[in-house]
Amino acid sequence: MLQLLADLLSTRVADYALLFFGARLLFAVLQYPRMLVPRYGRIHRILGMILFAYLAVGFVDARRSEPLFPRNSLWLYDALLSCLGFAVAYSAAYEFGAAHSRVKNEASGILDTEATVTRSEMIEHCFYQGINLCQILYLHALPLTERSHAHFALAFACVLPWRWRSRFPINSFSKNYITAGVGGKSPLIRVLYRMKKWQYLLYKHCLLHGLNASLALSGGRLLDGGAAAIVSTPAFRLYWMCLNTAYVMEFFMQTLVKRHYMSQGWMLLLQQCLMLVSTLAALSVLSVVRPLLCVLSFGLNMTRRGSEVSNCAAVLAVAAVLGV
């Protein structure tokens, strides 16, 4: 099944979907260039446009047969991508935070017309941008050494930022589909929120903790014995670009709707488009993830909430001892 989905990604389906997504956002910017003019929040606006262009270059590189960047310098592009994502999220909290700190939503999330992104959500995204930076540097560092104990040491170091998770806001959007009449105002929006919840669980336990532990066993290389580092493969490049796009563009699309630069219907359509491509890209990366490690990560999270560091240490210990 995973191979079938990977084959689907190799077709033009993903290319057309991503081209449609980017072209529609670009059209909104070109149609309403005045959104870039106001002095209020200017730093955030400028950083956002830089990130938009930076992501576009990354998608082109991910889909080209001849890469734009030398593979030995790809880590620099990825590190700057995470830093830009952090800067955009932090600048939003800094420049719009005072006004948005008074926002009171029924539930976390930005799919409903009445919802407005809060300062708390902006700060929470700063944390996940930091997690992105740690993971991508870890994946680039793994192939640099052949020593297995160094691989597991790097994997454990990658988990340590979760020690400070409680210092950042925690927003849950499960209320949008669990509590009747709260959050999601339509069946479609409630379904999309539920899908986002499952996407987050897939990301956290399979593509973050599960992937990190699995690649500690192979030194960051493909599990079929190949010498290529997974971080430079087309499948991973597409997944990584989709993940970073999803982190920032949902807030941007909500701003377009709030400013009447885009309709709610268009925003929901683009959300579904990005969610589809992101899921397909993620599933293609799962072929290198050890299922038992994902299940263990999920089980520990359900029974020992708030203990991410020790939970992940246990997952790494199982990977090291059993080699599964």
TORTIGU-656155 format. One record per residue (C-alpha): residue number from 1; residue in three letters; x negated, y, z. Coordinates in Angstrom, 3 decimals. Layout:
[NUM, "ALA", [X, Y, Z]]
...
***
This chain:
[1, "MET", [0.000, 0.000, 0.000]]
[2, "LEU", [-2.759, 2.425, 0.949]]
[3, "GLN", [-4.596, 1.621, -2.261]]
[4, "LEU", [-1.438, 2.326, -4.247]]
[5, "LEU", [-1.106, 5.727, -2.613]]
[6, "ALA", [-4.785, 6.425, -3.228]]
[7, "ASP", [-4.255, 5.581, -6.900]]
[8, "LEU", [-1.322, 7.981, -6.955]]
[9, "LEU", [-3.576, 10.718, -5.623]]
[10, "SER", [-6.016, 10.100, -8.458]]
[11, "THR", [-3.299, 11.107, -10.930]]
[12, "ARG", [-2.197, 14.643, -11.706]]
[13, "VAL", [0.627, 14.550, -9.130]]
[14, "ALA", [-1.440, 16.082, -6.342]]
[15, "ASP", [-3.044, 18.567, -8.722]]
[16, "TYR", [0.304, 19.839, -9.999]]
[17, "ALA", [1.797, 20.053, -6.496]]
[18, "LEU", [-1.157, 22.023, -5.165]]
[19, "LEU", [-1.218, 24.280, -8.221]]
[20, "PHE", [2.489, 24.983, -7.732]]
[21, "PHE", [1.957, 25.755, -4.033]]
[22, "GLY", [-0.980, 28.119, -4.601]]
[23, "ALA", [0.562, 29.828, -7.621]]
[24, "ARG", [3.781, 30.622, -5.747]]
[25, "LEU", [1.895, 32.179, -2.830]]
[26, "LEU", [-0.344, 34.127, -5.181]]
[27, "PHE", [2.710, 35.377, -7.059]]
[28, "ALA", [4.150, 36.735, -3.798]]
[29, "VAL", [0.914, 38.594, -3.047]]
[30, "LEU", [0.723, 40.045, -6.567]]
[31, "GLN", [4.417, 40.939, -6.545]]
[32, "TYR", [4.163, 42.763, -3.215]]
[33, "PRO", [0.564, 44.076, -2.952]]
[34, "ARG", [1.739, 46.610, -0.397]]
[35, "MET", [1.575, 43.848, 2.209]]
[36, "LEU", [-2.203, 44.367, 2.207]]
[37, "VAL", [-2.080, 48.153, 2.627]]
[38, "PRO", [-0.901, 48.965, 6.204]]
[39, "ARG", [-3.606, 49.869, 8.691]]
[40, "TYR", [-1.777, 47.934, 11.402]]
[41, "GLY", [-3.344, 44.482, 11.440]]
[42, "ARG", [-5.724, 45.339, 8.609]]
[43, "ILE", [-8.540, 43.102, 9.862]]
[44, "HIS", [-6.172, 40.145, 9.957]]
[45, "ARG", [-4.844, 40.928, 6.486]]
[46, "ILE", [-8.339, 41.129, 4.999]]
[47, "LEU", [-9.481, 37.940, 6.723]]
[48, "GLY", [-6.337, 36.179, 5.549]]
[49, "MET", [-6.974, 37.060, 1.908]]
[50, "ILE", [-10.603, 35.975, 2.201]]
[51, "LEU", [-9.473, 32.644, 3.652]]
[52, "PHE", [-6.879, 32.233, 0.891]]
[53, "ALA", [-9.569, 32.672, -1.773]]
[54, "TYR", [-11.998, 30.452, 0.170]]
[55, "LEU", [-9.418, 27.649, 0.309]]
[56, "ALA", [-8.760, 27.984, -3.423]]
[57, "VAL", [-12.471, 27.468, -4.139]]
[58, "GLY", [-12.492, 24.432, -1.856]]
[59, "PHE", [-9.531, 22.844, -3.639]]
[60, "VAL", [-11.213, 23.347, -7.009]]
[61, "ASP", [-14.361, 21.680, -5.649]]
[62, "ALA", [-12.318, 18.784, -4.213]]
[63, "ARG", [-10.661, 18.026, -7.535]]
[64, "ARG", [-13.634, 18.492, -9.878]]
[65, "SER", [-15.656, 15.554, -11.159]]
[66, "GLU", [-18.696, 17.854, -11.048]]
[67, "PRO", [-18.787, 19.407, -7.535]]
[68, "LEU", [-19.246, 23.158, -7.207]]
[69, "PHE", [-21.428, 22.800, -4.105]]
[70, "PRO", [-24.544, 20.663, -3.615]]
[71, "ARG", [-23.535, 17.791, -1.348]]
[72, "ASN", [-26.407, 18.527, 1.044]]
[73, "SER", [-25.030, 22.043, 1.688]]
[74, "LEU", [-21.372, 21.063, 1.930]]
[75, "TRP", [-21.546, 21.266, 5.728]]
[76, "LEU", [-22.056, 25.015, 5.454]]
[77, "TYR", [-18.873, 25.489, 3.427]]
[78, "ASP", [-16.927, 23.362, 5.923]]
[79, "ALA", [-18.327, 25.154, 8.964]]
[80, "LEU", [-17.491, 28.560, 7.491]]
[81, "LEU", [-13.993, 27.320, 6.645]]
[82, "SER", [-13.310, 26.481, 10.289]]
[83, "CYS", [-14.850, 29.753, 11.452]]
[84, "LEU", [-12.681, 31.690, 9.017]]
[85, "GLY", [-9.602, 29.815, 10.228]]
[86, "PHE", [-10.486, 30.688, 13.814]]
[87, "ALA", [-11.081, 34.347, 12.888]]
[88, "VAL", [-7.705, 34.581, 11.136]]
[89, "ALA", [-5.843, 33.036, 14.084]]
[90, "TYR", [-7.701, 35.126, 16.671]]
[91, "SER", [-7.319, 38.376, 14.719]]
[92, "ALA", [-3.559, 37.730, 14.523]]
[93, "ALA", [-3.404, 37.240, 18.301]]
[94, "TYR", [-5.568, 40.323, 18.874]]
[95, "GLU", [-3.828, 42.715, 16.476]]
[96, "PHE", [-0.228, 41.471, 16.685]]
[97, "GLY", [-0.363, 39.826, 20.089]]
[98, "ALA", [1.101, 42.699, 22.080]]
[99, "ALA", [4.261, 42.768, 19.976]]
[100, "HIS", [4.559, 38.993, 19.610]]
[101, "SER", [4.001, 38.309, 23.313]]
[102, "ARG", [7.595, 39.489, 23.857]]
[103, "VAL", [9.006, 36.965, 21.371]]
[104, "LYS", [11.186, 34.298, 22.978]]
[105, "ASN", [12.055, 31.386, 20.702]]
[106, "GLU", [14.323, 28.488, 21.632]]
[107, "ALA", [11.572, 26.097, 20.545]]
[108, "SER", [8.123, 26.255, 18.996]]
[109, "GLY", [7.956, 26.325, 15.214]]
[110, "ILE", [8.488, 28.670, 12.295]]
[111, "LEU", [10.940, 26.912, 9.956]]
[112, "ASP", [14.120, 28.619, 11.204]]
[113, "THR", [15.001, 32.093, 10.005]]
[114, "GLU", [15.422, 33.325, 13.595]]
[115, "ALA", [12.048, 31.987, 14.777]]
[116, "THR", [8.972, 34.213, 14.974]]
[117, "VAL", [5.442, 33.032, 15.613]]
[118, "THR", [4.381, 33.848, 19.170]]
[119, "ARG", [1.042, 34.975, 20.546]]
[120, "SER", [0.915, 31.680, 22.431]]
[121, "GLU", [1.076, 29.746, 19.152]]
[122, "MET", [-1.668, 31.910, 17.652]]
[123, "ILE", [-3.982, 31.188, 20.584]]
[124, "GLU", [-3.168, 27.473, 20.436]]
[125, "HIS", [-4.237, 27.442, 16.789]]
[126, "CYS", [-7.593, 28.901, 17.835]]
[127, "PHE", [-8.188, 25.758, 19.886]]
[128, "TYR", [-7.416, 23.432, 16.984]]
[129, "GLN", [-9.654, 25.427, 14.668]]
[130, "GLY", [-12.429, 24.781, 17.188]]
[131, "ILE", [-11.572, 21.059, 17.133]]
[132, "ASN", [-11.784, 21.153, 13.334]]
[133, "LEU", [-15.244, 22.696, 13.527]]
[134, "CYS", [-16.466, 20.070, 15.994]]
[135, "GLN", [-15.131, 17.184, 13.927]]
[136, "ILE", [-16.505, 18.339, 10.583]]
[137, "LEU", [-19.964, 19.021, 12.024]]
[138, "TYR", [-19.852, 15.567, 13.644]]
[139, "LEU", [-18.969, 13.907, 10.331]]
[140, "HIS", [-21.782, 15.721, 8.538]]
[141, "ALA", [-24.282, 14.885, 11.300]]
[142, "LEU", [-23.537, 11.139, 11.467]]
[143, "PRO", [-25.427, 10.044, 8.312]]
[144, "LEU", [-28.549, 11.916, 9.444]]
[145, "THR", [-29.514, 9.138, 11.843]]
[146, "GLU", [-29.426, 5.351, 11.636]]
[147, "ARG", [-29.316, 4.793, 15.401]]
[148, "SER", [-25.968, 3.487, 16.562]]
[149, "HIS", [-26.304, 4.900, 20.086]]
[150, "ALA", [-26.814, 8.350, 18.554]]
[151, "HIS", [-23.616, 7.899, 16.544]]
[152, "PHE", [-21.601, 7.177, 19.678]]
[153, "ALA", [-23.269, 10.022, 21.564]]
[154, "LEU", [-22.249, 12.414, 18.791]]
[155, "ALA", [-18.716, 11.003, 18.814]]
[156, "PHE", [-18.436, 11.577, 22.582]]
[157, "ALA", [-19.815, 15.121, 22.252]]
[158, "CYS", [-17.098, 15.781, 19.673]]
[159, "VAL", [-14.458, 14.916, 22.291]]
[160, "LEU", [-15.767, 17.213, 25.046]]
[161, "PRO", [-13.881, 20.372, 23.933]]
[162, "TRP", [-10.654, 18.620, 24.959]]
[163, "ARG", [-11.861, 19.077, 28.543]]
[164, "TRP", [-10.691, 22.701, 28.218]]
[165, "ARG", [-7.400, 22.002, 26.436]]
[166, "SER", [-5.369, 23.059, 29.487]]
[167, "ARG", [-6.832, 26.562, 29.259]]
[168, "PHE", [-5.018, 27.090, 25.962]]
[169, "PRO", [-1.249, 27.310, 25.471]]
[170, "ILE", [0.612, 24.096, 24.665]]
[171, "ASN", [3.639, 24.457, 22.388]]
[172, "SER", [5.903, 21.553, 21.525]]
[173, "PHE", [8.370, 21.662, 18.646]]
[174, "SER", [10.173, 18.451, 19.592]]
[175, "LYS", [13.013, 20.560, 21.039]]
[176, "ASN", [13.884, 21.458, 17.460]]
[177, "TYR", [15.307, 17.993, 16.871]]
[178, "ILE", [15.811, 16.447, 20.335]]
[179, "THR", [18.104, 19.027, 21.939]]
[180, "ALA", [21.384, 19.561, 20.102]]
[181, "GLY", [21.932, 23.177, 19.036]]
[182, "VAL", [18.373, 24.224, 19.892]]
[183, "GLY", [15.684, 25.110, 17.374]]
[184, "GLY", [16.397, 23.409, 14.049]]
[185, "LYS", [19.592, 24.962, 12.692]]
[186, "SER", [20.139, 22.596, 9.777]]
[187, "PRO", [19.705, 18.857, 9.176]]
[188, "LEU", [16.863, 19.527, 6.712]]
[189, "ILE", [14.937, 21.675, 9.185]]
[190, "ARG", [15.402, 19.111, 11.974]]
[191, "VAL", [14.092, 16.383, 9.667]]
[192, "LEU", [11.082, 18.509, 8.718]]
[193, "TYR", [10.271, 19.157, 12.384]]
[194, "ARG", [10.493, 15.440, 13.140]]
[195, "MET", [8.165, 14.729, 10.224]]
[196, "LYS", [5.752, 17.361, 11.496]]
[197, "LYS", [5.731, 15.605, 14.874]]
[198, "TRP", [4.796, 12.290, 13.268]]
[199, "GLN", [2.203, 14.017, 11.124]]
[200, "TYR", [0.629, 15.412, 14.286]]
[201, "LEU", [0.520, 11.963, 15.907]]
[202, "LEU", [-0.998, 10.532, 12.722]]
[203, "TYR", [-3.593, 13.303, 12.756]]
[204, "LYS", [-4.491, 13.099, 16.432]]
[205, "HIS", [-4.767, 9.342, 16.926]]
[206, "CYS", [-5.751, 8.141, 13.463]]
[207, "LEU", [-7.504, 10.991, 11.657]]
[208, "LEU", [-9.178, 12.568, 14.671]]
[209, "HIS", [-9.892, 10.136, 17.513]]
[210, "GLY", [-9.439, 6.977, 15.424]]
[211, "LEU", [-11.508, 8.247, 12.510]]
[212, "ASN", [-14.293, 9.545, 14.757]]
[213, "ALA", [-14.597, 6.228, 16.582]]
[214, "SER", [-14.412, 4.181, 13.382]]
[215, "LEU", [-17.132, 6.195, 11.672]]
[216, "ALA", [-19.393, 5.943, 14.715]]
[217, "LEU", [-19.626, 2.267, 13.760]]
[218, "SER", [-20.633, 2.972, 10.171]]
[219, "GLY", [-22.735, 6.090, 10.647]]
[220, "GLY", [-20.189, 8.215, 8.815]]
[221, "ARG", [-20.435, 6.138, 5.651]]
[222, "LEU", [-17.837, 4.178, 3.749]]
[223, "LEU", [-16.971, 0.924, 5.488]]
[224, "ASP", [-17.501, -1.196, 2.378]]
[225, "GLY", [-21.261, -0.961, 2.816]]
[226, "GLY", [-21.687, 1.926, 0.425]]
[227, "ALA", [-24.294, 4.569, 1.039]]
[228, "ALA", [-21.995, 7.520, 0.384]]
[229, "ALA", [-20.952, 9.655, 3.348]]
[230, "ILE", [-17.184, 9.752, 3.606]]
[231, "VAL", [-17.195, 13.493, 4.226]]
[232, "SER", [-18.255, 14.112, 0.613]]
[233, "THR", [-15.752, 11.759, -1.058]]
[234, "PRO", [-12.918, 13.275, -3.159]]
[235, "ALA", [-10.240, 11.661, -0.954]]
[236, "PHE", [-11.631, 13.192, 2.220]]
[237, "ARG", [-12.267, 16.569, 0.565]]
[238, "LEU", [-8.618, 16.775, -0.491]]
[239, "TYR", [-7.422, 15.722, 2.977]]
[240, "TRP", [-9.664, 18.257, 4.692]]
[241, "MET", [-8.537, 21.112, 2.467]]
[242, "CYS", [-4.864, 20.219, 2.996]]
[243, "LEU", [-5.329, 20.094, 6.775]]
[244, "ASN", [-6.934, 23.518, 6.900]]
[245, "THR", [-4.321, 24.952, 4.560]]
[246, "ALA", [-1.458, 23.627, 6.682]]
[247, "TYR", [-2.985, 25.193, 9.799]]
[248, "VAL", [-2.776, 28.750, 8.495]]
[249, "MET", [-0.367, 28.938, 5.569]]
[250, "GLU", [2.777, 28.089, 7.524]]
[251, "PHE", [2.326, 31.297, 9.531]]
[252, "PHE", [1.625, 33.267, 6.367]]
[253, "MET", [4.756, 31.908, 4.694]]
[254, "GLN", [6.857, 32.875, 7.695]]
[255, "THR", [5.488, 36.421, 7.445]]
[256, "LEU", [6.516, 36.525, 3.787]]
[257, "VAL", [10.048, 35.495, 4.763]]
[258, "LYS", [10.256, 37.996, 7.630]]
[259, "ARG", [9.118, 40.825, 5.325]]
[260, "HIS", [11.588, 39.691, 2.639]]
[261, "TYR", [8.768, 38.922, 0.212]]
[262, "MET", [9.970, 35.320, -0.097]]
[263, "SER", [13.272, 33.573, 0.546]]
[264, "GLN", [13.780, 30.978, 3.258]]
[265, "GLY", [14.577, 28.416, 0.580]]
[266, "TRP", [11.253, 28.985, -1.160]]
[267, "MET", [9.397, 28.723, 2.142]]
[268, "LEU", [11.024, 25.380, 2.969]]
[269, "LEU", [10.288, 24.069, -0.534]]
[270, "LEU", [6.608, 25.024, -0.228]]
[271, "GLN", [6.478, 23.441, 3.233]]
[272, "GLN", [7.777, 20.159, 1.818]]
[273, "CYS", [5.309, 20.345, -1.071]]
[274, "LEU", [2.343, 20.828, 1.270]]
[275, "MET", [3.567, 18.158, 3.685]]
[276, "LEU", [3.865, 15.638, 0.836]]
[277, "VAL", [0.365, 16.214, -0.527]]
[278, "SER", [-1.136, 16.376, 2.985]]
[279, "THR", [0.433, 13.050, 3.938]]
[280, "LEU", [-0.726, 11.330, 0.758]]
[281, "ALA", [-4.234, 12.702, 1.247]]
[282, "ALA", [-4.271, 11.566, 4.881]]
[283, "LEU", [-3.099, 8.059, 4.004]]
[284, "SER", [-5.940, 7.653, 1.524]]
[285, "VAL", [-8.462, 8.427, 4.313]]
[286, "LEU", [-6.853, 5.850, 6.617]]
[287, "SER", [-8.484, 3.037, 4.656]]
[288, "VAL", [-11.695, 3.622, 6.652]]
[289, "VAL", [-9.986, 3.808, 10.066]]
[290, "ARG", [-9.880, 0.775, 12.381]]
[291, "PRO", [-6.172, 0.207, 13.311]]
[292, "LEU", [-6.888, -1.153, 16.794]]
[293, "LEU", [-8.692, 2.055, 17.765]]
[294, "CYS", [-5.730, 4.178, 16.653]]
[295, "VAL", [-3.278, 2.024, 18.610]]
[296, "LEU", [-5.507, 2.195, 21.682]]
[297, "SER", [-5.798, 5.980, 21.416]]
[298, "PHE", [-2.030, 6.344, 21.117]]
[299, "GLY", [-1.350, 3.964, 24.000]]
[300, "LEU", [-3.774, 5.712, 26.335]]
[301, "ASN", [-2.311, 9.097, 25.414]]
[302, "MET", [1.189, 7.894, 26.284]]
[303, "THR", [0.140, 6.439, 29.655]]
[304, "ARG", [-2.593, 8.915, 30.657]]
[305, "ARG", [-1.520, 12.302, 29.391]]
[306, "GLY", [-3.978, 15.151, 29.841]]
[307, "SER", [-6.964, 12.785, 30.036]]
[308, "GLU", [-8.245, 13.164, 26.488]]
[309, "VAL", [-11.951, 12.928, 27.327]]
[310, "SER", [-11.739, 9.711, 29.353]]
[311, "ASN", [-9.187, 8.237, 26.934]]
[312, "CYS", [-11.479, 8.830, 23.972]]
[313, "ALA", [-14.442, 7.531, 25.938]]
[314, "ALA", [-12.507, 4.291, 26.427]]
[315, "VAL", [-11.743, 4.100, 22.699]]
[316, "LEU", [-15.433, 4.604, 21.873]]
[317, "ALA", [-16.410, 1.949, 24.425]]
[318, "VAL", [-14.053, -0.580, 22.827]]
[319, "ALA", [-15.437, 0.290, 19.378]]
[320, "ALA", [-19.017, -0.152, 20.585]]
[321, "VAL", [-18.398, -3.453, 22.374]]
[322, "LEU", [-16.023, -5.150, 19.948]]
[323, "GLY", [-17.152, -3.465, 16.735]]
[324, "VAL", [-13.528, -3.418, 15.482]]
***
